[in-house]
């Protein structure tokens, strides 16, 4: 009964527009107060205990690296590279946005950074070529989800640290699903390009010129080298995932300050402040969601969910489909990172009981949270892209569903074929 009342209280506060970090704090503290055996001080103690994790030290460094990269002009060069490679196709700018997001994902590790950095360049360009603003915003938002799937990924760092799963393995597991999402989005663009209501997608940005591709590659190769350094260092045992964040910061600064010369010393204070604000926000959500998740576990929420899933489904695939459906529905109304943190303990227990591969489960959880970031009504990436496009939120929502369907199709493929997420990690890590 207490669980039901807590969730009703939770949904009620969300409905009236209270920020999710405050909602979980208020509901969590209220839940502690309903238990005579639990002192109120236990809730903040669990918040700090949640953040007392060595792996989470990587978060502020990767966030700072993302800020340095965004200011370093890398996104502009990635767009030029993508246009040179796929701009000659129908819907060339749309394809270029997906390719840019895929490459930028290997540098930033953040879907929000991916969406804002690539969107600020390509959305105005698409609008000038006649693309409908809502279409451009929906595409950029959905392509931005790749930022947390193709390694490195801050979301994977959170999952790996909480689920005690190799972060390097999760990074490797995200390669194939991330590429498949990119391919799926490009197939949707190709279908739109054949529709008579979208003549702007029939235009190209020019013809394929190998010399232009080589020139763009020369300009962008320092950015393309970043994921190789991060992944290679982790897998080679040169540094841990946490230390990889520090390496990413130094590398991003070197590229922006010495190579591209777009980052100035006077820009650093603002960059540090912005990275600090973002880190505080993410850490706050992790801490509060972790404490709230502990309370749910104390109230036997994990056992209730496990028993419910076991009663409905008896096979691994059915269990995963139910778990993904629950996540996709919940992320429509609650912040995706909060849902991920709350459900990780449940997912780990379910995975162990039904013999689900740890890398497959981790990738599915991360993918579901990113799809949730584009699913109305609570869709962070849609809000970011809409603000860049200068259109109404309803217009963006109108065009987002076909792209979301492509992402859900890839999610289903990873459910049905676990090797898509687990083959590379097991091949390299054993």
C-alpha positions as CSV (number, residue, x, y, z in Angstrom):
1,X,0.0,0.0,0.0
2,X,2.9,2.4,0.8
3,X,4.4,1.8,-2.6
4,X,1.1,2.7,-4.3
5,X,0.7,5.9,-2.3
6,X,4.3,6.9,-3.0
7,X,3.8,6.5,-6.8
8,X,0.5,8.4,-6.7
9,X,2.3,11.2,-4.8
10,X,5.1,11.1,-7.3
11,X,2.9,11.4,-10.4
12,X,0.9,14.1,-8.7
13,X,3.9,16.3,-8.1
14,X,5.2,15.7,-11.6
15,X,1.8,16.7,-13.0
16,X,1.9,20.0,-11.3
17,X,5.3,20.7,-12.9
18,X,7.7,20.3,-10.0
19,X,11.3,19.5,-11.2
20,X,12.0,15.7,-11.0
21,X,15.0,16.2,-8.6
22,X,12.7,17.9,-6.1
23,X,9.9,15.4,-6.7
24,X,12.1,12.4,-5.9
25,X,13.5,14.2,-2.8
26,X,10.1,15.1,-1.5
27,X,8.5,11.7,-2.1
28,X,11.6,9.8,-0.9
29,X,11.7,11.8,2.4
30,X,8.0,11.3,2.8
31,X,8.4,7.6,2.3
32,X,11.2,7.5,5.0
33,X,8.9,9.4,7.4
34,X,6.2,6.7,7.0
35,X,8.5,4.1,8.3
36,X,8.9,4.3,12.1
37,X,12.1,2.3,12.0
38,X,13.9,4.7,9.6
39,X,15.4,7.9,10.8
40,X,14.9,10.9,8.5
41,X,18.7,11.5,8.3
42,X,19.0,8.2,6.5
43,X,17.7,9.6,3.2
44,X,20.5,12.2,2.8
45,X,23.0,9.7,4.0
46,X,21.9,7.3,1.2
47,X,22.2,10.2,-1.3
48,X,25.8,10.8,-0.4
49,X,26.5,7.0,-0.3
50,X,25.2,6.8,-3.8
51,X,27.7,9.4,-5.0
52,X,30.5,7.8,-3.1
53,X,31.6,5.7,-6.1
54,X,35.0,5.8,-7.7
55,X,33.7,5.2,-11.2
56,X,31.4,8.2,-11.0
57,X,34.5,10.4,-10.7
58,X,34.7,10.1,-14.5
59,X,31.5,12.1,-14.9
60,X,32.7,15.6,-14.3
61,X,35.8,15.0,-16.5
62,X,33.7,13.8,-19.4
63,X,31.3,16.7,-18.9
64,X,34.2,19.1,-19.0
65,X,35.6,17.4,-22.0
66,X,32.2,17.8,-23.8
67,X,32.2,21.5,-23.0
68,X,35.7,21.9,-24.3
69,X,34.8,20.0,-27.5
70,X,31.7,22.1,-28.0
71,X,33.7,25.3,-27.7
72,X,36.6,23.9,-29.8
73,X,34.9,24.1,-33.2
74,X,35.0,20.3,-33.6
75,X,31.3,20.0,-34.4
76,X,31.7,22.4,-37.3
77,X,34.4,20.3,-38.8
78,X,32.5,17.1,-38.2
79,X,29.6,18.6,-40.1
80,X,31.8,19.5,-43.0
81,X,33.2,16.0,-43.0
82,X,29.7,14.4,-43.0
83,X,28.5,16.7,-45.8
84,X,31.5,15.7,-47.9
85,X,30.8,12.0,-47.4
86,X,27.0,11.8,-47.7
87,X,25.9,15.3,-48.9
88,X,25.5,14.0,-52.5
89,X,22.6,11.7,-51.5
90,X,19.0,12.8,-51.5
91,X,18.2,14.4,-48.2
92,X,22.0,15.0,-47.9
93,X,21.8,17.5,-45.0
94,X,19.6,15.1,-43.1
95,X,22.0,12.2,-43.7
96,X,24.9,14.5,-42.7
97,X,23.2,15.3,-39.4
98,X,23.0,11.6,-38.6
99,X,26.6,10.9,-39.6
100,X,27.8,14.0,-37.7
101,X,26.0,12.8,-34.6
102,X,27.5,9.4,-34.9
103,X,31.0,10.8,-35.2
104,X,30.5,13.4,-32.5
105,X,29.1,10.7,-30.2
106,X,32.6,9.2,-30.2
107,X,33.9,12.5,-28.7
108,X,31.3,13.9,-26.4
109,X,29.6,11.0,-24.6
110,X,26.5,13.0,-24.1
111,X,23.2,13.0,-26.1
112,X,22.4,16.6,-25.0
113,X,25.8,17.9,-26.1
114,X,25.4,16.0,-29.4
115,X,22.0,17.5,-30.0
116,X,23.0,21.0,-29.2
117,X,26.4,21.1,-30.9
118,X,25.3,19.5,-34.2
119,X,21.8,21.1,-34.1
120,X,23.2,24.6,-33.8
121,X,25.0,24.2,-37.1
122,X,22.8,21.9,-39.1
123,X,19.3,23.0,-38.1
124,X,19.7,26.6,-39.5
125,X,21.3,25.0,-42.6
126,X,18.4,22.7,-43.1
127,X,15.9,25.5,-42.6
128,X,17.6,27.6,-45.3
129,X,17.4,24.6,-47.7
130,X,13.6,24.4,-47.2
131,X,13.4,21.7,-44.5
132,X,10.4,22.1,-42.2
133,X,11.6,23.3,-38.8
134,X,9.8,20.6,-36.9
135,X,11.2,17.9,-39.1
136,X,14.8,19.2,-38.7
137,X,14.3,19.5,-34.9
138,X,12.9,15.9,-34.6
139,X,15.7,14.5,-36.7
140,X,18.4,16.3,-34.8
141,X,16.9,15.2,-31.4
142,X,16.6,11.5,-32.4
143,X,20.1,11.5,-33.9
144,X,21.4,13.0,-30.7
145,X,20.4,9.9,-28.8
146,X,23.4,8.2,-30.4
147,X,25.6,10.5,-28.3
148,X,25.1,8.2,-25.3
149,X,25.3,4.9,-27.2
150,X,28.4,5.1,-29.3
151,X,31.3,5.2,-26.8
152,X,32.3,7.0,-24.7
153,X,29.1,7.4,-22.8
154,X,28.3,9.1,-19.5
155,X,25.1,7.1,-19.2
156,X,27.1,3.9,-19.5
157,X,29.5,5.1,-16.8
158,X,26.5,5.5,-14.4
159,X,25.1,2.1,-15.3
160,X,28.4,0.3,-15.1
161,X,29.3,1.9,-11.7
162,X,25.9,0.9,-10.2
163,X,25.5,-2.5,-11.8
164,X,29.1,-3.5,-11.3
165,X,29.6,-4.1,-15.0
166,X,32.8,-3.4,-17.0
167,X,32.5,0.2,-18.3
168,X,35.0,-0.6,-21.1
169,X,32.8,-3.6,-22.1
170,X,29.7,-1.4,-22.2
171,X,31.6,1.1,-24.4
172,X,32.4,-1.7,-26.8
173,X,28.9,-3.0,-26.7
174,X,27.5,0.3,-27.8
175,X,29.3,0.4,-31.2
176,X,27.0,-1.9,-33.2
177,X,23.6,-0.6,-31.7
178,X,24.8,3.0,-32.2
179,X,25.6,2.4,-35.8
180,X,22.3,0.5,-36.4
181,X,20.4,3.5,-35.0
182,X,22.2,5.8,-37.4
183,X,21.4,3.5,-40.3
184,X,17.8,3.3,-39.2
185,X,17.4,7.0,-39.1
186,X,19.0,7.4,-42.5
187,X,16.6,4.8,-43.9
188,X,13.7,6.9,-42.6
189,X,15.2,10.0,-44.3
190,X,15.5,8.0,-47.6
191,X,11.8,7.1,-47.4
192,X,10.9,10.8,-46.7
193,X,13.0,11.8,-49.7
194,X,10.7,9.7,-52.0
195,X,7.5,11.3,-50.6
196,X,6.0,14.0,-52.8
197,X,5.3,16.2,-49.8
198,X,9.0,16.6,-49.1
199,X,10.6,18.0,-52.2
200,X,13.3,19.7,-50.2
201,X,14.7,16.3,-49.3
202,X,15.3,15.5,-53.0
203,X,17.9,18.1,-53.2
204,X,21.6,17.3,-52.5
205,X,24.4,19.5,-51.2
206,X,26.5,18.8,-54.2
207,X,28.3,15.8,-55.9
208,X,30.7,13.4,-54.3
209,X,34.3,14.7,-54.6
210,X,37.0,12.5,-53.2
211,X,39.3,15.4,-52.9
212,X,36.8,17.2,-50.7
213,X,36.4,14.1,-48.5
214,X,40.2,13.8,-48.1
215,X,40.4,17.5,-47.2
216,X,37.7,17.3,-44.6
217,X,39.3,14.2,-43.2
218,X,42.6,16.0,-42.7
219,X,40.8,18.8,-40.8
220,X,38.7,16.4,-38.6
221,X,41.2,13.6,-37.9
222,X,42.2,14.9,-34.4
223,X,38.5,14.6,-33.4
224,X,38.2,11.1,-34.9
225,X,41.3,10.1,-32.9
226,X,39.6,10.9,-29.5
227,X,37.5,7.8,-29.1
228,X,40.4,5.6,-30.2
229,X,42.6,7.1,-27.4
230,X,39.8,6.7,-24.8
231,X,38.8,3.2,-25.7
232,X,42.3,2.0,-26.5
233,X,43.6,3.3,-23.2
234,X,40.9,1.6,-21.2
235,X,41.1,-1.7,-23.0
236,X,44.9,-1.6,-23.0
237,X,45.1,-1.2,-19.3
238,X,46.8,2.2,-19.7
239,X,44.2,4.0,-17.6
240,X,40.8,3.3,-15.9
241,X,37.5,4.7,-17.2
242,X,37.8,7.5,-14.6
243,X,41.3,8.4,-15.7
244,X,40.1,8.3,-19.3
245,X,37.9,11.3,-18.4
246,X,41.0,13.2,-17.4
247,X,42.8,12.2,-20.6
248,X,39.7,13.3,-22.6
249,X,39.8,16.7,-20.9
250,X,43.5,17.3,-21.7
251,X,43.1,16.0,-25.3
252,X,40.0,18.2,-25.9
253,X,41.9,21.2,-24.6
254,X,44.9,20.5,-26.8
255,X,42.7,20.2,-29.8
256,X,40.8,23.3,-29.1
257,X,43.7,25.5,-27.9
258,X,46.7,24.3,-30.0
259,X,45.2,22.6,-33.1
260,X,42.1,24.5,-34.0
261,X,42.9,27.5,-31.8
262,X,39.2,28.2,-31.1
263,X,39.5,27.9,-27.3
264,X,41.1,30.9,-25.6
265,X,42.4,31.1,-22.1
266,X,39.7,33.7,-21.3
267,X,37.0,31.2,-22.3
268,X,38.1,28.7,-19.6
269,X,36.3,30.2,-16.6
270,X,33.0,30.2,-18.4
271,X,33.6,26.6,-19.6
272,X,34.5,25.5,-16.1
273,X,31.4,27.1,-14.6
274,X,29.1,25.6,-17.2
275,X,30.7,22.1,-16.7
276,X,30.3,22.6,-12.9
277,X,26.6,23.5,-13.2
278,X,26.0,20.5,-15.4
279,X,27.9,18.2,-13.1
280,X,26.0,19.4,-10.1
281,X,22.7,18.8,-11.9
282,X,23.6,15.3,-13.0
283,X,25.1,14.4,-9.6
284,X,22.0,15.8,-7.8
285,X,19.7,13.5,-9.9
286,X,22.0,10.5,-9.4
287,X,22.1,11.1,-5.6
288,X,18.4,11.7,-5.1
289,X,17.4,8.9,-7.5
290,X,19.8,6.5,-5.8
291,X,18.3,7.2,-2.4
292,X,14.8,6.9,-3.7
293,X,15.7,3.6,-5.4
294,X,17.1,2.4,-2.1
295,X,13.8,3.3,-0.4
296,X,11.9,1.4,-3.0
297,X,14.2,-1.6,-2.5
298,X,13.6,-1.4,1.3
299,X,9.9,-1.5,0.6
300,X,10.3,-4.7,-1.5
301,X,9.7,-2.9,-4.8
302,X,12.4,-5.1,-6.5
303,X,10.6,-8.3,-5.3
304,X,7.2,-7.0,-6.4
305,X,8.5,-6.2,-9.9
306,X,10.5,-9.5,-10.2
307,X,7.4,-11.5,-9.1
308,X,5.2,-9.6,-11.6
309,X,7.5,-10.1,-14.5
310,X,8.0,-13.8,-13.6
311,X,4.3,-14.4,-13.5
312,X,3.7,-12.8,-16.9
313,X,6.8,-13.9,-18.8
314,X,8.8,-17.1,-18.7
315,X,11.4,-16.6,-21.4
316,X,14.4,-14.3,-21.6
317,X,13.0,-12.4,-24.7
318,X,9.6,-11.9,-23.1
319,X,11.2,-10.6,-19.9
320,X,13.3,-8.1,-21.8
321,X,10.4,-6.9,-23.9
322,X,8.3,-6.3,-20.8
323,X,11.3,-4.5,-19.1
324,X,11.9,-2.3,-22.1
325,X,8.1,-1.5,-22.4
326,X,8.1,-0.4,-18.8
327,X,11.1,1.8,-19.3
328,X,9.7,3.4,-22.4
329,X,6.5,4.2,-20.7
330,X,8.1,5.6,-17.5
331,X,10.6,7.7,-19.4
332,X,7.6,9.5,-21.1
333,X,6.8,11.1,-17.8
334,X,10.0,11.0,-15.6
335,X,13.6,12.1,-16.3
336,X,15.3,9.2,-18.1
337,X,18.4,9.2,-15.9
338,X,16.3,9.0,-12.8
339,X,14.3,6.0,-14.2
340,X,17.6,4.3,-15.1
341,X,19.1,4.7,-11.6
342,X,15.9,3.5,-9.9
343,X,15.4,0.5,-12.1
344,X,19.1,-0.7,-12.3
345,X,18.8,-2.8,-9.1
346,X,15.6,-4.5,-10.5
347,X,17.2,-5.0,-13.9
348,X,20.3,-6.6,-12.4
349,X,18.2,-9.1,-10.3
350,X,16.0,-9.9,-13.3
351,X,19.0,-10.4,-15.6
352,X,20.7,-12.8,-13.2
353,X,17.5,-14.9,-12.7
354,X,16.8,-15.3,-16.4
355,X,20.5,-15.5,-17.6
356,X,20.5,-12.3,-19.6
357,X,23.9,-11.2,-20.8
358,X,25.2,-8.3,-18.7
359,X,26.3,-6.3,-21.7
360,X,23.1,-6.8,-23.6
361,X,21.0,-5.8,-20.6
362,X,23.2,-2.7,-20.0
363,X,22.9,-1.6,-23.6
364,X,19.2,-2.1,-23.7
365,X,18.7,0.0,-20.5
366,X,20.9,2.8,-21.9
367,X,19.1,2.7,-25.3
368,X,15.7,2.8,-23.6
369,X,16.6,5.8,-21.6
370,X,17.8,7.7,-24.7
371,X,14.7,6.8,-26.7
372,X,12.8,8.1,-23.6
373,X,14.6,11.4,-24.0
374,X,12.8,11.9,-27.4
375,X,9.4,10.6,-26.4
376,X,6.7,13.2,-25.4
377,X,5.6,14.7,-23.2
378,X,8.8,14.8,-21.1
379,X,11.5,14.7,-23.8
380,X,14.7,16.7,-23.1
381,X,16.2,16.3,-26.5
382,X,13.1,17.4,-28.2
383,X,13.0,20.6,-26.1
384,X,16.7,21.3,-26.9
385,X,16.2,20.8,-30.7
386,X,12.9,22.7,-30.7
387,X,14.6,25.7,-29.1
388,X,17.3,25.6,-31.7
389,X,14.8,25.3,-34.6
390,X,12.6,28.1,-33.3
391,X,9.4,26.2,-33.9
392,X,6.6,25.0,-31.6
393,X,7.0,21.9,-29.6
394,X,3.9,20.4,-31.1
395,X,5.4,20.8,-34.6
396,X,8.5,18.8,-33.5
397,X,6.3,16.1,-31.9
398,X,4.4,15.8,-35.2
399,X,7.6,14.6,-37.0
400,X,9.4,12.7,-34.3
401,X,7.3,9.5,-34.3
402,X,8.8,7.9,-37.5
403,X,12.3,8.4,-36.2
404,X,11.4,7.1,-32.8
405,X,9.9,4.0,-34.5
406,X,13.3,3.4,-36.2
407,X,15.0,3.5,-32.8
408,X,12.5,1.2,-31.2
409,X,13.0,-1.2,-34.1
410,X,16.8,-1.3,-33.3
411,X,16.0,-1.8,-29.6
412,X,13.9,-4.8,-30.6
413,X,16.7,-6.2,-32.7
414,X,19.1,-6.0,-29.7
415,X,16.5,-7.8,-27.6
416,X,16.1,-10.6,-30.2
417,X,19.8,-10.8,-31.1
418,X,22.0,-10.3,-28.0
419,X,25.2,-10.7,-30.0
420,X,24.6,-7.2,-31.4
421,X,25.5,-5.8,-28.0
422,X,27.6,-8.6,-26.5
423,X,29.8,-9.9,-29.4
424,X,32.5,-7.2,-29.4
425,X,32.8,-7.0,-25.6
426,X,33.2,-10.8,-25.3
427,X,35.5,-11.0,-28.3
428,X,37.9,-8.5,-26.9
429,X,37.5,-8.9,-23.1
430,X,36.8,-12.7,-23.2
